[in-house]
Amino acid sequence: MIRKGIDYIKSIKAHQPHVYYDGQLVEDVTEHPAFKIPVNTVAKYYDFHWEEANKDLRVYNKDVGEETSITYKVPRSKQELAQLRDGLVKIYDFYRGYFGRSPDYLNVWTAVFYAHAEDFFGKNFGSEYMENVINIYKEATKNDLYYTHAIVPPMYDRSKPPAEWDDPYIAIGVVEKRPDGVILRGQHRYLHLAHMLREYGTYQTHLGQLQVTRSTLYSYHCPQTQRTYIS
């Protein structure tokens, strides 16, 4: 699936994030003067895929059996890798270098994780984590989700990786798994674009923390329900 700009805007209107700007609750981030331009820029990213001159950005993705953005495609040859490069260059030229966390950014990361679901996640952390990565990729591609990431745990003890800290839940970790989801505890301090999307993800391995314990390595995404304050 490849969304259009209006689909993205409707999804934000239907699931308004709790955003406070200058002490006031923003009723509609898609119309607020501080956020309307970046929201419309993301909408134009989706519409950009549908312009005739950019039809090469829409590709058949055999991993999910339907058309997706090229940013989700896992290249399996030099030619396909070159096609991905050319597609990303076209997207970056569209932004003129002024948008650092557009949908393509974590689309590519999601595809990279999927490509190594078995030989990295499965081999190092077990089948459960491998299946998480695969399912996240399939859900993202079939719904053309816009992810951002929660990164950087609090400043605590920089002499040790988070897995060796006294409290295992200073950085975000899974406390409990339930049939309807997971209970999280901890903090990651930076969540780019939280005010203009519905989903975010935390991937501990994204930070290179390959020595984390099994209790803190968990690939997941959450509905965007947190409060965002901008002043």
trRosetta pair geometry for C-beta under 8 A, 3 or more apart (Angstrom, degrees):
i j d omega theta_ij theta_ji phi_ij phi_ji
1 66 6.5 18 -38 121 55 137
1 67 7.4 84 -76 79 16 73
1 68 6.8 20 46 -100 38 73
1 141 7.2 131 36 149 77 55
1 142 5.6 63 8 -174 114 37
1 143 6.3 17 66 -97 141 15
1 144 5.0 -114 105 -24 93 103
2 46 7.3 160 166 -158 81 85
2 49 5.4 -127 177 123 135 151
2 50 7.5 164 120 -64 125 89
2 58 5.8 -75 -27 -115 163 103
2 67 6.2 -58 -13 122 109 99
2 68 6.3 148 -64 -145 87 33
2 69 5.6 123 -113 -53 104 75
2 144 5.7 115 -127 -89 30 145
3 7 4.1 -133 -162 80 101 135
3 8 5.7 108 135 -50 140 83
3 46 4.9 -49 97 -147 87 138
3 144 4.2 -164 -14 93 96 143
4 7 5.1 102 55 0 66 104
4 8 7.6 -132 100 -4 38 86
4 46 5.4 140 -157 133 21 116
4 47 5.9 54 -160 -86 76 70
4 50 6.2 5 -107 -23 95 149
5 8 5.7 -54 -156 32 38 111
5 9 6.4 31 153 -14 70 106
5 40 7.8 37 -170 -153 128 54
5 42 7.8 142 -132 108 85 59
5 43 3.1 74 -159 178 103 85
5 44 6.1 31 -96 -62 138 30
5 45 7.7 128 -92 49 92 54
5 46 4.7 167 -68 66 56 109
5 47 4.3 -24 -24 -36 116 105
6 9 5.7 -54 -145 40 36 110
6 10 6.1 39 155 -21 67 106
6 43 7.1 70 -53 -154 34 118
7 10 5.8 -55 -147 37 28 111
7 11 6.5 31 153 -24 63 105
7 46 7.0 -128 51 155 100 160
7 144 7.9 57 107 77 139 129
8 11 5.8 -56 -153 30 30 112
8 12 6.9 25 153 -15 64 103
8 42 6.0 -141 151 122 154 104
8 43 5.2 -162 66 -99 125 72
8 46 5.5 174 -22 -11 129 151
8 146 6.8 59 -133 -25 112 138
9 12 5.9 -55 -154 35 35 108
9 13 6.4 33 151 -17 67 107
9 30 5.4 97 -154 -136 92 143
9 39 6.7 90 -107 160 87 110
9 40 8.0 24 -84 -93 122 57
9 43 5.4 11 -44 -92 104 131
10 13 5.6 -55 -145 39 34 112
10 14 6.1 31 157 -19 67 110
11 14 5.8 -57 -144 39 29 110
11 15 6.4 -19 168 25 64 107
11 198 6.0 -86 152 -26 111 136
12 15 6.7 -82 -140 62 25 74
12 16 7.0 63 162 -98 65 51
12 17 7.7 -44 -154 -5 86 91
12 29 6.4 -92 167 67 126 107
12 30 5.4 133 97 -56 128 113
12 39 6.8 -101 45 -143 172 123
12 196 6.4 -17 -117 -159 141 59
12 197 7.3 -63 -92 -98 101 27
12 198 7.2 -143 -93 -48 58 93
13 16 6.8 3 -152 -67 28 87
13 28 6.8 13 -118 -142 81 102
13 30 5.9 -45 -67 9 89 145
15 198 5.2 52 90 -111 142 114
15 223 7.3 -112 -169 -166 140 107
15 224 7.1 106 137 59 118 96
16 27 7.6 -32 -161 172 155 40
16 28 6.7 -80 -116 -107 127 51
16 29 6.9 153 -148 3 83 95
17 29 6.5 8 48 -16 96 144
17 194 6.7 163 -164 146 157 72
17 195 5.6 -162 84 -142 142 44
17 196 7.5 -94 17 -56 137 23
17 197 7.8 36 -43 57 136 35
17 198 7.8 -153 -59 -96 99 50
17 224 5.2 -44 -96 132 109 117
17 225 7.7 -152 -128 -111 71 21
17 226 7.8 -4 -158 66 103 55
17 228 6.2 26 144 8 125 119
18 25 7.2 -47 -160 -140 75 101
18 225 7.4 36 4 -178 108 48
18 226 7.3 -122 51 122 104 29
18 227 4.4 -52 102 -106 117 72
18 228 6.9 148 90 18 61 70
19 25 7.4 116 79 -157 49 55
19 26 4.3 -21 85 38 101 123
19 29 5.6 69 27 -79 150 118
19 35 7.6 41 130 -49 165 156
19 195 4.5 68 -101 -135 135 107
19 227 7.6 164 -87 -164 28 59
19 228 4.7 -17 -112 67 75 104
19 229 7.9 171 -160 -81 54 27
19 230 6.9 0 -173 10 98 108
20 23 6.5 -7 173 -139 110 11
20 24 6.5 156 -156 72 73 26
20 25 5.7 -41 -99 -90 75 49
20 26 6.9 -167 -98 -7 20 84
20 227 6.7 21 -6 179 105 104
20 228 7.1 -177 26 90 67 53
20 229 4.9 -11 64 -113 107 70
20 230 7.1 169 88 30 57 63
21 24 6.0 -32 69 63 68 81
21 26 5.2 57 3 -57 110 112
21 32 6.8 138 12 177 157 148
21 34 5.6 170 -145 38 152 156
21 35 7.9 -131 -67 -27 146 110
21 230 5.1 -12 -109 72 73 99
21 231 7.5 162 -160 -89 45 40
22 230 7.8 -28 -29 100 57 72
22 231 5.8 112 -90 -132 47 65
23 231 7.4 52 -35 -107 70 102
26 29 5.4 66 129 -77 135 71
26 32 5.0 -31 -151 -65 119 153
26 34 7.9 -100 -103 52 138 115
26 35 7.2 61 -169 9 158 139
26 195 7.8 46 52 -163 150 119
27 32 7.9 146 49 -65 63 105
28 31 4.4 26 104 28 117 106
28 32 6.4 169 86 -33 60 84
29 32 5.5 -44 -133 19 38 118
29 35 4.5 -48 -173 104 83 156
29 39 6.4 146 129 -65 89 140
29 195 5.6 176 -129 159 150 94
29 196 5.8 -146 134 -93 139 75
30 35 7.3 -69 -81 111 19 107
30 36 6.5 67 167 -113 38 70
30 39 5.0 -155 -121 146 64 162
31 36 5.9 21 -149 -90 18 113
32 35 4.7 41 72 33 104 100
32 36 6.1 -171 70 -39 43 87
33 36 6.1 -33 -117 9 24 116
34 230 7.2 166 146 107 148 141
35 38 6.0 -65 -160 48 55 102
35 39 5.6 54 148 -24 84 111
35 195 6.2 -110 -114 125 140 124
35 196 6.2 -177 -169 -76 117 115
36 39 5.8 -62 -146 40 28 112
36 40 6.1 24 159 -16 66 110
37 40 5.9 -58 -146 40 28 108
37 41 6.3 35 153 -27 63 104
38 41 5.2 -48 -146 30 37 118
38 42 6.7 38 156 -18 65 97
38 99 7.8 148 -138 -118 89 108
38 193 7.8 -145 152 -121 136 99
38 196 6.3 -132 110 -40 110 171
39 42 6.0 -53 -156 33 33 108
39 43 6.6 34 146 -18 64 106
39 196 5.3 -146 -90 -143 86 127
40 43 5.2 -50 -147 36 39 117
40 44 6.3 43 151 -22 67 101
41 44 5.6 -51 -151 33 32 112
41 45 6.9 44 146 -28 61 96
41 95 7.7 73 180 -119 117 87
41 99 6.3 -172 146 -89 136 143
41 102 8.0 -100 130 -105 102 110
42 45 5.3 -41 -157 20 39 119
42 46 7.2 36 150 -14 64 96
42 102 6.6 179 -111 -138 79 84
42 103 6.9 103 -152 -27 98 101
42 146 6.9 41 -172 -128 133 155
42 196 6.8 155 3 142 151 127
43 46 6.0 -53 -160 34 37 107
43 47 6.5 30 147 -11 68 108
44 47 5.4 -55 -142 45 39 110
44 48 6.0 59 151 -40 67 97
44 94 7.9 -169 128 165 106 121
45 48 5.4 -44 -153 17 29 122
45 49 7.7 35 149 -22 55 93
45 91 7.2 46 -144 -150 96 103
45 94 7.3 130 -109 113 69 140
45 95 7.9 12 -91 -69 104 101
45 102 5.6 171 -102 -169 158 125
45 103 6.2 156 122 22 145 109
45 104 7.6 -133 -172 -23 131 98
46 49 6.1 -46 -171 18 39 112
46 50 7.6 22 143 -8 63 106
46 103 7.7 53 -67 14 83 152
46 144 7.6 90 -123 153 113 138
47 50 5.6 -64 -160 38 48 109
47 51 7.1 63 145 -39 72 89
48 51 6.0 -36 -158 5 39 114
48 54 5.7 -18 160 74 71 173
48 57 7.2 16 120 47 86 169
48 91 7.3 117 115 -115 148 74
48 94 5.6 34 -135 -144 153 162
49 54 6.1 -120 -132 119 25 121
49 57 4.7 -123 -126 103 76 126
49 58 5.6 103 176 -59 101 94
49 69 6.0 -83 -108 -106 143 92
50 54 7.6 21 43 74 18 107
50 58 7.7 61 -88 -47 50 135
51 54 4.6 59 68 22 93 106
51 55 7.8 -121 93 -46 49 65
52 55 6.1 -13 -159 -35 39 109
54 57 4.8 -2 163 4 94 120
54 58 7.9 90 125 -9 76 87
54 90 6.6 158 -125 153 101 141
55 58 5.7 -53 -165 36 56 105
56 59 7.6 21 -179 -65 48 92
56 70 7.2 11 140 -48 66 144
56 83 7.3 -131 174 -161 110 98
56 86 7.5 -32 129 109 138 117
56 87 6.5 -142 121 -90 94 94
56 90 7.9 114 77 -1 110 164
57 69 6.2 -21 161 -147 89 73
57 70 5.2 -110 -154 4 48 112
57 71 8.0 6 -164 -20 91 85
57 87 5.4 132 -109 -145 71 107
57 90 6.8 -125 -71 87 111 137
57 91 7.4 112 -118 -61 131 99
58 67 5.5 18 177 -179 97 118
58 68 7.7 175 -149 89 61 20
58 69 7.0 -50 -100 -103 53 41
58 70 7.3 -90 -57 -35 11 83
59 67 6.8 163 85 -146 26 72
59 68 6.7 -30 66 64 75 65
59 69 7.7 30 26 155 86 17
59 70 4.9 81 -3 -89 123 77
59 73 5.4 -5 79 -66 142 141
59 83 7.7 97 -86 142 147 134
60 66 7.4 -116 -144 160 67 16
60 67 5.7 -50 -94 -90 53 66
61 64 5.1 19 105 37 113 95
61 65 7.6 -38 89 12 71 19
61 66 6.5 -8 51 71 91 49
61 67 6.9 114 6 -141 85 18
61 68 4.2 1 -13 22 140 115
61 72 6.0 -19 -102 102 153 108
61 73 5.6 -138 -107 -97 95 78
61 141 6.3 -116 97 -167 160 140
62 65 6.8 36 -152 -78 38 47
63 74 6.1 70 -39 18 146 118
63 114 7.1 84 173 146 154 139
63 137 7.6 -45 136 138 134 126
63 141 7.6 114 91 8 104 175
64 68 6.5 68 51 -37 132 132
64 138 5.8 156 -108 -130 107 74
64 141 4.7 -163 -33 107 164 140
64 142 6.1 -153 -173 -63 137 84
66 141 7.9 146 66 142 100 105
66 142 7.3 79 48 -111 137 72
68 72 4.4 -59 139 60 136 134
68 73 6.9 165 80 -58 109 76
68 141 4.9 -36 -108 -159 146 99
68 144 7.2 179 -142 -87 82 88
69 72 5.4 95 68 1 79 97
69 73 7.9 -130 107 -19 50 86
69 103 7.7 95 33 117 173 121
69 104 7.3 -125 146 -99 141 82
69 107 6.3 -34 85 -165 128 159
69 144 6.9 101 -13 -128 110 102
70 73 5.2 -39 -157 7 52 123
70 83 6.7 -122 -154 138 134 96
70 84 6.0 -174 158 -111 105 62
70 87 4.0 -95 90 -149 146 173
71 84 7.7 112 -105 -149 39 90
71 87 6.9 -146 -59 123 67 126
71 88 7.0 105 -99 -84 90 85
71 91 7.4 25 -65 -31 122 162
71 103 7.3 125 84 117 158 85
71 104 4.1 -127 -117 -135 154 81
71 107 3.8 59 128 103 112 139
71 108 5.6 -77 -172 -56 85 78
71 111 7.4 -165 147 -13 54 138
72 107 5.1 -81 -69 -176 71 105
72 110 7.0 -27 -124 84 81 112
72 111 5.4 164 -160 -69 43 118
72 137 7.8 137 -161 -166 102 86
72 140 7.2 -179 -117 113 124 104
72 141 4.9 130 -177 -105 154 101
73 80 7.0 -126 139 -177 123 110
73 83 7.9 -31 88 100 149 113
73 84 6.2 -147 75 -87 107 106
73 111 6.7 22 70 -136 20 151
74 111 5.2 -168 -75 -177 75 102
74 114 6.4 -113 -69 91 131 109
74 115 4.6 159 -140 -81 125 106
75 80 3.7 170 -141 114 85 102
75 81 4.1 126 148 -71 159 62
75 83 7.3 164 -105 53 115 92
75 84 5.2 -98 -51 -12 126 134
76 80 5.8 32 38 44 55 152
77 80 4.8 93 52 9 80 100
77 81 6.9 -141 94 -5 41 87
78 81 5.6 -56 -147 38 33 114
78 82 6.3 35 153 -21 66 105
79 82 5.7 -55 -151 35 30 112
79 83 6.5 33 150 -21 64 104
80 83 5.4 -48 -148 33 36 115
80 84 6.5 40 151 -20 65 100
81 84 5.7 -50 -151 34 33 112
81 85 6.5 37 149 -20 64 103
82 85 5.5 -49 -149 35 35 115
82 86 6.3 34 153 -18 66 104
83 86 5.8 -53 -146 37 31 110
83 87 6.3 33 153 -20 63 107
84 87 5.7 -56 -148 36 31 113
84 88 6.4 28 156 -17 66 106
84 108 8.0 114 -178 -116 122 106
85 88 5.9 -59 -150 37 29 108
85 89 6.3 30 153 -20 65 106
86 89 5.6 -52 -147 35 32 114
86 90 6.5 36 153 -21 63 103
87 90 5.7 -54 -153 32 32 112
87 91 6.6 29 151 -16 65 104
88 91 5.6 -53 -149 37 36 111
88 92 6.2 31 154 -16 68 107
88 104 6.5 152 -120 166 82 142
88 108 7.5 30 -94 -72 129 138
89 92 5.8 -56 -143 40 30 108
89 93 6.2 34 155 -21 65 106
90 93 5.8 -53 -147 35 29 112
90 94 6.6 37 150 -26 61 103
91 94 5.5 -51 -156 28 34 117
91 95 6.8 22 152 -9 65 104
91 102 7.3 -162 165 91 119 145
91 104 5.4 87 139 -34 165 162
92 95 5.8 -57 -151 41 37 106
92 97 6.6 42 176 -77 91 59
93 96 7.2 31 -175 -76 37 44
95 98 5.6 -152 161 48 87 66
95 99 4.2 -107 -151 29 133 106
95 102 6.6 -133 -77 -32 145 147
99 102 4.8 55 132 -49 119 109
100 105 7.5 55 154 -78 51 147
100 192 7.9 -90 94 -162 98 152
101 105 5.5 -72 -142 22 46 159
101 148 6.0 38 170 -120 127 101
101 192 4.5 -160 -93 134 174 140
101 193 5.3 -160 104 -14 130 128
102 105 6.0 124 60 -15 54 99
103 106 7.3 -77 -166 48 42 83
103 107 5.8 49 148 -32 76 116
103 144 7.9 20 -176 173 149 81
103 146 4.6 -79 -99 -119 103 85
103 147 7.6 94 -140 32 67 60
104 107 5.1 -61 -143 35 35 122
104 108 6.3 36 163 -23 70 101
105 108 6.7 -70 -175 28 21 103
105 109 7.1 8 143 -7 60 109
106 109 4.8 -47 -143 40 54 116
106 110 5.9 61 153 -26 74 97
106 147 4.2 -101 101 84 146 109
106 148 6.7 -171 -17 -107 146 24
106 149 6.3 161 -94 -38 132 101
106 201 7.3 149 -170 39 145 122
107 110 5.8 -55 -151 34 28 112
107 111 6.5 26 151 -16 62 107
107 140 7.3 178 -117 152 68 128
107 147 7.7 153 -58 34 53 104
108 111 5.7 -56 -151 37 32 111
108 112 6.3 36 150 -22 66 104
109 112 5.5 -50 -147 34 34 114
109 113 6.4 35 154 -18 66 103
109 149 7.9 -19 79 -54 163 136
109 203 7.7 -170 155 30 126 157
109 206 6.9 32 -169 -118 138 114
110 113 5.9 -52 -150 36 31 111
110 114 6.4 32 151 -19 63 107
110 136 6.5 -128 -144 124 106 102
110 137 5.3 155 163 -104 97 75
110 140 5.3 -48 177 65 163 165
110 147 6.9 117 -52 25 126 151
111 114 5.5 -53 -146 37 33 114
111 115 6.3 39 153 -25 65 104
111 137 6.8 109 -93 -135 43 116
112 115 5.7 -52 -149 31 30 114
112 116 6.7 -3 160 9 63 108
113 116 6.4 -79 -151 54 28 88
113 117 6.7 63 147 -73 66 74
113 121 7.2 52 -171 -39 85 131
113 133 4.8 -134 148 -153 107 117
113 136 7.6 -9 97 76 137 124
113 137 6.9 -164 83 -63 96 113
113 203 7.2 -108 -89 -133 145 152
113 219 7.2 143 179 -124 149 152
114 117 5.5 -10 -153 -38 37 112
114 133 6.0 -178 -89 150 51 96
114 134 6.3 100 -132 -107 84 50
114 136 8.0 -142 -72 76 96 84
114 137 3.7 63 -79 -82 130 161
116 119 5.5 -78 -152 62 73 90
116 120 4.0 27 155 9 112 121
116 121 6.7 116 120 -7 78 85
117 120 7.4 -39 -92 52 4 83
117 121 5.3 -39 -154 42 45 123
117 122 6.3 55 141 -25 62 103
117 130 4.8 99 166 -158 87 77
117 133 4.4 -173 -113 90 97 126
117 134 5.1 66 -142 -58 163 87
117 137 7.7 -97 -61 -3 130 139
118 121 7.3 -17 -55 56 11 81
118 122 4.4 -17 -143 23 44 140
118 123 7.1 66 152 -30 52 88
118 130 5.9 60 -91 -144 47 132
119 122 7.1 22 -28 49 16 100
119 123 5.7 5 -170 -14 33 130
120 123 6.2 -50 -120 39 9 105
120 124 6.0 -18 176 7 52 118
121 124 6.6 -70 -133 49 18 93
121 125 5.5 -48 -168 45 60 112
121 129 4.7 -137 179 119 105 102
121 130 4.6 154 104 -86 106 63
121 132 7.8 -129 174 57 147 92
121 133 5.1 165 2 -10 171 145
121 205 8.0 -135 -92 5 87 163
121 219 7.6 -31 -128 -13 142 137
122 125 7.4 -70 -100 57 10 68
122 126 6.9 -51 -149 134 46 11
122 127 5.9 32 -134 -95 91 49
122 129 7.3 -169 -79 76 42 85
122 130 3.6 31 -73 -74 88 140
124 210 7.3 -59 -178 -165 154 99
125 128 7.8 -89 131 63 90 81
125 129 4.1 -7 108 36 122 154
125 130 7.6 164 76 -38 89 74
125 214 6.5 151 -151 -115 89 85
125 217 5.6 -111 -126 111 144 140
126 129 5.7 91 67 15 74 98
126 130 7.1 -132 110 -5 39 96
126 214 7.5 33 10 -129 129 123
127 130 5.3 -57 -147 38 38 117
127 131 6.2 38 157 -20 71 104
128 131 6.0 -58 -154 36 28 108
128 132 6.6 34 148 -23 63 103
129 132 5.3 -44 -148 29 38 118
129 133 6.6 39 154 -19 65 100
129 217 6.5 0 -111 127 145 104
129 218 7.1 -120 -108 -116 96 45
129 219 6.3 102 -158 10 80 104
130 133 6.0 -56 -155 33 31 109
130 134 6.5 28 151 -16 65 108
131 134 5.6 -55 -146 39 36 112
131 135 6.0 33 158 -18 69 109
132 135 6.0 -61 -146 39 26 107
132 136 6.2 26 157 -20 64 108
132 218 7.0 -128 -150 -168 173 62
132 219 4.3 143 126 68 122 100
132 220 6.7 -57 -164 -70 125 63
133 136 5.9 -55 -147 34 28 110
133 137 6.5 28 155 -19 62 107
133 219 5.3 52 -74 68 69 166
134 137 5.9 -59 -154 35 29 111
134 138 6.4 22 155 -14 65 109
135 138 5.8 -56 -145 39 32 108
135 139 6.1 30 158 -17 67 107
136 139 5.9 -57 -145 39 28 108
136 140 6.1 29 157 -20 64 110
136 201 7.3 76 -156 -112 141 143
136 219 5.9 -99 -17 144 149 114
136 220 7.5 -154 -82 -122 125 21
136 221 6.2 129 -131 -16 108 111
137 140 5.8 -59 -146 37 26 111
137 141 6.3 18 161 -13 64 110
138 141 6.1 -57 -142 39 28 105
138 142 6.0 19 163 -13 65 114
139 142 6.1 -62 -140 42 25 104
139 143 6.1 -9 169 13 63 116
139 145 7.0 18 127 -13 83 137
139 221 7.8 -149 91 35 137 138
140 143 6.7 -82 -145 54 19 88
140 144 7.6 55 166 -112 57 12
140 145 4.6 -90 -133 39 67 110
140 147 6.7 -32 -122 -30 126 122
141 144 7.2 21 -161 -73 28 50
145 198 7.6 -99 -150 68 95 102
145 199 5.2 -1 -179 33 125 149
145 221 7.7 47 146 177 158 167
146 197 4.7 -123 100 -129 110 124
146 198 7.4 94 58 31 90 78
146 199 6.9 144 74 46 53 96
147 197 7.4 156 -112 154 13 150
147 199 5.4 -53 -99 104 69 105
147 200 6.4 121 -159 -121 70 36
147 201 5.4 -4 -161 2 125 111
147 221 6.7 -89 -114 -118 112 128
148 191 6.3 98 113 -177 125 69
148 192 4.9 -149 -163 75 129 80
148 193 4.9 178 -75 62 148 102
148 194 6.6 -118 67 -72 147 58
148 197 6.0 141 -10 51 106 147
148 199 7.9 152 22 97 65 60
148 200 5.0 -31 67 -115 80 93
148 201 7.7 171 83 26 36 71
149 191 7.6 -140 104 -128 32 60
149 192 7.2 22 50 31 63 100
149 200 6.6 154 -103 -169 19 87
149 201 5.7 -38 -108 72 72 76
149 202 6.8 119 -162 -97 77 42
149 203 6.9 -55 -135 20 122 91
149 206 6.4 -111 -157 123 151 167
150 172 6.7 55 110 -12 131 153
150 188 3.8 114 152 81 97 135
150 190 7.1 154 -153 81 50 50
150 191 4.8 -13 -100 -92 79 94
150 200 5.7 78 -32 150 94 125
150 201 7.3 -156 15 92 83 29
150 202 4.7 -36 61 -82 104 96
151 188 5.6 113 43 -178 4 124
151 189 7.8 -49 91 52 50 65
151 190 5.3 -29 64 68 81 103
151 191 8.0 155 18 -79 63 48
151 202 7.8 171 -72 -127 48 77
151 206 7.2 -95 -101 103 107 122
151 207 6.5 151 -145 -78 95 109
152 188 6.0 107 59 -165 49 79
152 189 5.0 -59 96 44 101 98
152 190 5.0 46 35 13 120 109
152 207 8.0 159 -69 -110 43 131
153 156 6.9 -36 126 1 110 116
153 162 5.6 99 14 -92 161 132
153 170 5.9 81 178 121 126 89
153 171 3.5 -62 -94 -93 140 91
153 172 7.4 -148 -96 -1 96 67
153 186 7.2 -40 -127 173 107 113
153 187 6.5 109 -145 87 67 71
153 188 5.9 -56 -82 -102 53 63
153 189 7.2 107 -157 -12 12 92
154 170 5.9 -102 46 173 107 101
154 171 7.7 -151 21 -75 71 59
154 187 5.6 46 -34 81 104 121
154 189 6.3 114 -80 -52 58 117
155 158 7.2 -25 -152 -47 76 104
156 162 8.0 83 51 -109 133 75
156 165 5.9 27 116 -126 142 138
156 170 5.2 27 -61 165 159 159
157 160 5.1 9 116 35 113 99
157 165 5.8 155 40 -110 118 92
160 164 4.1 -110 177 84 122 118
160 165 6.1 158 97 -68 122 61
161 164 5.6 83 60 13 71 100
161 165 8.0 -110 106 -27 41 83
161 209 5.6 149 -170 -136 122 98
161 211 5.8 99 75 66 159 114
161 212 7.3 -120 142 -73 122 70
162 165 5.5 -32 -154 -3 46 118
162 170 6.8 -144 -143 69 98 101
162 171 4.3 -5 -149 2 149 142
162 204 7.8 -119 66 -146 137 115
162 209 6.1 -8 36 -141 105 152
162 212 6.5 3 80 -105 99 103
162 216 7.1 -150 119 152 116 163
163 168 7.7 18 -141 -129 43 88
163 209 6.6 154 -23 174 106 112
163 211 5.3 -143 42 112 152 82
163 212 4.3 -164 -71 -118 118 49
163 213 5.3 147 -145 -18 104 78
163 216 6.6 -157 -98 48 80 140
164 211 7.9 3 -34 116 99 122
165 168 6.9 154 75 -89 90 36
165 170 5.6 -63 121 22 158 131
165 171 7.6 130 24 1 144 97
167 170 5.0 98 89 -40 107 93
168 173 5.9 -20 141 9 90 169
168 213 6.9 -38 -141 37 129 136
168 215 6.5 30 158 90 144 128
168 216 6.3 -140 177 -55 99 122
169 172 7.8 15 -155 -138 69 20
169 173 5.1 -110 -106 40 73 115
169 175 6.9 27 -103 -76 141 98
169 185 4.2 -1 -167 109 136 110
169 186 4.4 -133 -178 -62 67 98
170 186 5.9 55 109 -134 14 98
170 187 7.1 -49 171 37 51 87
171 186 5.1 18 115 179 23 140
171 187 7.2 -88 -124 63 30 50
171 188 6.7 45 -153 -74 75 79
171 204 7.5 93 140 -113 134 105
171 216 6.8 62 92 -161 108 134
172 184 5.8 -5 -162 -174 96 117
172 185 7.4 160 -142 85 52 33
172 186 4.1 -173 -90 87 33 116
172 187 6.5 177 -58 16 79 6
172 188 5.2 -45 -14 -24 119 99
172 202 5.2 -43 85 -179 146 168
172 216 7.7 129 101 -155 51 91
173 184 7.1 156 79 -151 31 71
173 185 6.2 -25 62 64 78 79
173 186 5.3 81 11 -9 73 143
173 215 5.9 39 -179 130 125 85
173 216 3.9 -59 -113 -111 110 82
173 218 7.5 104 -156 15 54 118
174 177 6.4 23 170 -60 128 85
174 182 5.1 -55 -135 -174 106 131
174 183 7.2 100 -164 70 63 55
174 184 6.2 -49 -102 -100 49 66
174 215 6.4 -141 64 180 84 63
174 216 7.1 176 20 -110 74 33
174 218 4.6 45 -25 -1 131 163
174 220 7.8 108 -80 -8 119 144
175 182 7.9 133 45 171 63 84
175 183 4.6 -60 65 103 104 101
175 184 6.6 151 4 -127 93 12
175 185 4.7 65 -47 -5 122 114
176 182 6.9 165 87 -160 51 61
176 183 4.1 22 50 36 94 120
177 182 5.3 -27 -108 -107 62 85
177 183 7.8 -128 -63 20 25 76
178 181 6.0 5 65 60 96 51
178 182 6.8 171 23 -93 76 31
178 183 6.9 67 -11 -24 111 92
182 218 7.1 148 -138 151 169 150
182 220 6.1 -74 23 -114 140 169
184 222 7.8 -59 -10 -73 145 146
188 191 7.1 103 101 -61 100 88
188 202 6.1 173 -8 -115 151 121
191 194 4.2 46 120 -58 112 125
191 200 6.0 3 -154 -146 111 159
191 226 7.5 63 68 69 170 143
191 228 7.8 -118 84 -102 118 106
193 196 5.3 -67 -174 51 86 97
193 197 5.8 47 132 -1 104 115
194 197 7.2 -87 -138 47 26 87
194 200 6.6 -13 -110 -61 85 145
194 224 6.5 170 -166 -148 74 118
194 226 6.7 -41 -180 73 135 109
194 228 4.9 169 97 -86 112 131
195 228 4.6 -134 -74 88 90 160
195 230 7.0 -27 -54 -25 153 131
197 200 7.2 114 95 -61 116 82
197 224 6.0 140 101 -45 62 155
198 223 6.3 -40 174 -149 85 66
198 224 4.8 -143 -155 14 30 112
199 221 4.9 11 -170 175 110 125
199 222 7.1 148 -147 68 62 39
199 223 6.9 -48 -94 -110 63 34
199 224 6.3 -97 -50 -35 18 95
200 221 6.7 162 79 -151 27 80
200 222 6.2 -24 61 55 77 87
200 224 6.1 90 -10 -89 99 90
201 219 7.2 9 -169 -164 118 71
201 220 6.7 175 -137 87 82 43
201 221 4.6 -46 -83 -96 91 80
201 222 7.6 154 -90 11 45 73
202 218 8.0 33 90 79 97 79
202 220 7.1 0 49 57 81 83
203 206 3.8 88 87 -22 105 111
203 207 7.8 165 99 -7 69 75
203 219 5.6 19 -108 -111 87 86
204 207 6.2 -59 -172 32 45 106
204 209 5.2 -72 166 66 92 118
204 212 5.0 -35 148 14 145 167
204 216 5.9 94 -76 135 160 90
204 217 5.0 -108 52 -108 133 65
204 218 7.5 62 -3 28 113 52
205 208 7.3 61 -172 -77 49 14
205 209 6.6 -119 -100 57 38 66
205 210 6.2 55 -127 -90 90 66
205 212 7.7 -124 -68 25 66 123
205 217 6.6 51 -40 -139 94 108
209 212 4.7 56 131 -39 108 108
212 216 4.8 -102 175 83 119 111
212 217 4.9 138 94 -55 117 97
213 216 5.4 76 60 17 80 96
213 217 7.1 -163 90 -5 35 93
214 217 6.0 -63 -133 42 33 102
222 225 7.6 -89 148 16 103 94
